[in-house]
Amino acid sequence: MKLKSIGILSISLFAIVSLLSSCQFTPVDDRLPVNLASDQFHTLIFSSNRSDDVERFYYEALLTLQKKYPTKLDSIKIIKKENDKLISHYQINTFPTIIVLDGKEEITRLEGKRKVKAIESHLEAAYTK
């Protein structure tokens, strides 16, 4: 009976790890993480995987804004610091960085340490255009 429980636990952990790893974007053939041919808003977050408040403030602001603008914040992609191709493509030098795209056009960029309210007000201006 203990072996069955361990087997089920192992399968569950494997499924969770597989699901979480599929959430990360890895470009294939230099493709971008979003369909830029569409006219929708795309929010790209470039993350250094820091566990301090700097990145947490960005996520808190996005969660608040997602409640106000669910249709404009339905395409949020987290791009890890190790993704050299996209870091280079978007010329990222500071982490975290958020870029909001309207289709192919970059409409705003926010970099580095900010307070939640400052992030919200900056991004809200982009989402209300």
KEBA-912381 format. One record per atom (N, C-alpha, C): x, y, z. Coordinates in steps of 0.2 Angstrom, whole numbers, padded with zeros to 4 digits, always signed. Atoms other than C-alpha are relative to their C-alpha. Example, Ala and Ser with C-alpha at 12.3 -4.5 7.8 and 13.67 -1.06 7.14 Angstrom:
// residues 2
+0004-0006+0000;+0062-0022+0039;+0004+0006+0000;-0004-0006-0001;+0068-0005+0036;-0004+0005+0003;
//
This chain:
// residues 129
+0004-0006+0000;+0000+0000+0000;+0004+0006+0000;-0004-0006+0000;+0014+0012+0004;+0003+0001-0007;-0003+0000+0006;+0022+0008-0013;-0005+0004-0005;+0005-0003+0004;+0005+0013-0022;+0000+0007+0001;+0000-0008-0001;+0005+0030-0013;+0006+0003-0002;-0006-0003+0002;+0023+0033-0017;-0001+0001-0008;+0001+0000+0007;+0019+0029-0035;-0004+0005-0003;+0005-0005+0002;+0004+0040-0036;+0003+0007+0001;-0003-0006-0001;+0014+0054-0028;+0005+0002-0005;-0005-0001+0005;+0028+0052-0040;-0003+0002-0007;+0004-0002+0006;+0016+0053-0055;-0002+0007+0001;+0003-0006-0001;+0008+0068-0048;+0005+0006+0000;-0006-0004+0000;+0025+0077-0045;+0002+0001-0007;-0002+0000+0007;+0030+0073-0062;-0005+0004-0005;+0005-0004+0003;+0014+0080-0069;+0000+0007+0001;-0001-0007-0002;+0016+0096-0060;+0006+0003-0003;-0006-0002+0003;+0034+0098-0065;+0000+0001-0007;+0000-0001+0007;+0030+0095-0083;-0005+0006-0002;+0005-0005+0002;+0015+0107-0083;+0004+0007+0002;-0003-0006-0001;+0026+0121-0075;+0006+0001-0005;-0005-0001+0004;+0040+0118-0086;-0002+0002-0007;+0003-0002+0006;+0029+0120-0101;-0002+0007+0000;+0002-0007-0001;+0024+0138-0095;+0006+0005-0002;-0006-0004+0001;+0042+0144-0099;+0000+0000-0008;+0000+0000+0007;+0044+0150-0117;+0008-0001-0002;-0006+0001+0003;+0059+0144-0127;-0001+0001-0007;+0002-0001+0007;+0060+0151-0144;+0003-0006-0004;-0002+0005+0004;+0062+0139-0158;+0000+0003-0007;-0001-0003+0007;+0069+0145-0175;-0001+0008+0001;+0001-0007-0001;+0069+0163-0168;-0007+0003+0000;+0007-0003+0000;+0050+0164-0166;-0001+0004+0007;+0002-0004-0005;+0043+0176-0154;-0005-0003+0004;+0005+0004-0004;+0032+0171-0139;-0007+0002-0001;+0007-0002+0002;+0017+0180-0146;-0001+0001-0007;+0002+0000+0007;+0008+0181-0162;+0000+0008-0002;+0000-0007+0002;+0013+0199-0168;-0004+0002-0005;+0004-0002+0006;+0002+0198-0183;-0007+0002+0003;+0006-0002-0003;-0013+0200-0171;+0000+0007+0002;+0001-0007-0003;-0020+0217-0165;-0001+0000+0007;+0001+0000-0007;-0021+0212-0147;+0006+0002+0004;-0005-0002-0005;-0011+0218-0132;+0004-0006+0002;-0005+0005-0002;+0004+0208-0127;+0004+0003+0006;-0004-0002-0006;+0013+0210-0110;+0005-0005+0001;-0005+0004-0001;+0030+0203-0109;+0004+0002+0006;-0004-0002-0007;+0039+0202-0092;+0007-0004-0001;-0007+0003+0001;+0058+0199-0093;+0002-0001+0007;-0001+0002-0007;+0062+0190-0076;+0007-0002+0001;-0007+0003-0002;+0079+0187-0068;-0001-0005+0005;+0001+0005-0005;+0071+0175-0056;+0001+0002+0007;-0001-0003-0007;+0074+0186-0041;-0006-0001+0004;+0006+0001-0004;+0064+0182-0026;-0001+0005+0005;+0001-0006-0004;+0064+0199-0018;-0006+0004-0003;+0006-0004+0002;+0051+0212-0019;+0000+0004-0007;-0001-0004+0006;+0057+0220-0035;-0005-0003-0005;+0005+0004+0005;+0048+0207-0046;-0007-0001+0002;+0007+0001-0003;+0034+0204-0034;-0004+0006-0001;+0004-0006+0001;+0029+0222-0036;-0003+0000-0007;+0003+0000+0007;+0027+0220-0055;-0006-0005+0000;+0006+0005+0001;+0016+0204-0053;-0006+0003+0004;+0006-0003-0003;+0005+0213-0040;-0003+0005-0004;+0003-0006+0004;+0002+0228-0051;-0003-0004-0006;+0004+0003+0006;-0002+0216-0066;-0006-0004+0002;+0006+0003-0003;-0014+0206-0055;-0006+0005+0001;+0005-0005-0001;-0023+0222-0050;-0003+0003-0007;+0003-0002+0006;-0024+0228-0068;-0003-0005-0004;+0003+0005+0004;-0029+0212-0075;-0008-0001+0002;+0007-0001-0002;-0045+0214-0065;-0004+0005-0003;+0003-0006+0004;-0048+0231-0073;-0001-0001-0007;-0001+0001+0008;-0043+0226-0091;+0001-0007-0002;-0002+0007+0002;-0045+0207-0093;+0001-0001-0007;-0001+0001+0007;-0046+0208-0112;+0007+0002-0002;-0007-0003+0002;-0030+0218-0113;+0006-0004+0004;-0005+0004-0004;-0021+0207-0100;-0001-0007-0001;+0001+0007+0001;-0025+0190-0107;+0006-0003-0003;-0006+0003+0003;-0008+0188-0115;+0006+0003+0003;-0006-0002-0004;+0006+0189-0102;+0005-0006-0001;-0005+0005+0001;+0022+0180-0106;+0006+0002+0005;-0006-0001-0005;+0036+0178-0093;+0006-0003-0004;-0006+0002+0004;+0053+0177-0102;+0006+0001+0005;-0006+0001-0005;+0068+0171-0091;+0006+0004-0003;-0007-0003+0002;+0085+0180-0091;+0004-0004-0004;-0004+0004+0003;+0093+0165-0098;-0002-0001-0008;+0002+0000+0007;+0083+0167-0115;+0004+0005-0004;-0004-0005+0004;+0097+0176-0124;-0003+0003-0006;+0003-0002+0006;+0088+0177-0140;-0005+0006+0001;+0005-0005-0001;+0074+0187-0134;+0002+0006+0004;-0003-0005-0003;+0084+0197-0122;+0004+0005-0004;-0003-0004+0005;+0094+0203-0136;-0005+0003-0005;+0005-0003+0005;+0079+0205-0148;-0003+0006+0003;+0003-0006-0003;+0071+0217-0136;+0005+0005+0004;-0005-0005-0003;+0087+0225-0130;-0001+0001+0008;+0002-0001-0007;+0084+0221-0111;+0007+0000+0003;-0006-0001-0003;+0098+0227-0100;-0002+0000+0008;+0002-0001-0007;+0088+0229-0083;-0005-0005+0001;+0006+0005-0002;+0077+0216-0074;-0003+0003+0007;+0005+0002+0006;+0063+0216-0072;-0001+0005-0005;+0002-0005+0006;+0057+0224-0088;-0007-0003-0002;+0007+0002+0003;+0039+0224-0094;+0000+0004-0006;+0002-0003+0006;+0035+0228-0112;-0007-0001-0002;+0006+0001+0002;+0018+0231-0118;+0000+0001-0008;+0000-0001+0008;+0015+0228-0137;-0008+0000-0002;+0007+0000+0004;-0001+0232-0147;+0002-0002-0007;-0002+0003+0006;+0001+0220-0161;+0008+0000+0000;-0007+0000+0001;+0019+0223-0167;+0003+0006+0004;-0003-0007-0003;+0021+0241-0159;+0001-0001+0007;-0001-0001-0008;+0029+0243-0142;-0003+0007+0002;+0004-0006-0003;+0018+0255-0133;+0003+0003+0006;-0003-0002-0006;+0027+0256-0117;+0005-0005+0003;-0005+0004-0003;+0042+0249-0107;+0001+0003+0007;-0001-0002-0006;+0045+0249-0089;+0006-0004+0003;-0006+0004-0002;+0062+0244-0081;+0002+0001+0007;-0004-0001-0006;+0070+0241-0064;-0005+0001+0006;+0004+0000-0007;+0064+0244-0046;-0005+0006+0000;+0006-0005+0000;+0047+0253-0045;-0005-0002+0006;+0005+0002-0005;+0033+0254-0032;-0006-0002-0004;+0006+0003+0004;+0017+0245-0036;-0004+0005-0003;+0004-0006+0003;+0007+0261-0038;+0003+0003-0006;-0004-0003+0006;+0020+0268-0050;-0001-0005-0006;+0001+0005+0005;+0019+0252-0060;-0007+0000-0003;+0007+0000+0003;+0000+0252-0061;-0001+0006-0004;+0002-0006+0004;-0001+0270-0066;+0003+0000-0007;-0004+0000+0007;+0012+0268-0080;-0003-0005-0005;+0003+0005+0005;+0004+0252-0087;-0007+0002-0002;+0007-0001+0001;-0013+0258-0085;-0001+0005-0006;+0000-0005+0006;-0009+0273-0097;+0000-0004-0006;-0001+0004+0006;-0004+0260-0110;-0006-0004-0001;+0006+0004+0001;-0019+0249-0107;-0007+0004-0002;+0005-0004+0001;-0031+0263-0109;+0000+0004-0007;+0000-0004+0007;-0025+0270-0126;-0005-0003-0005;
//
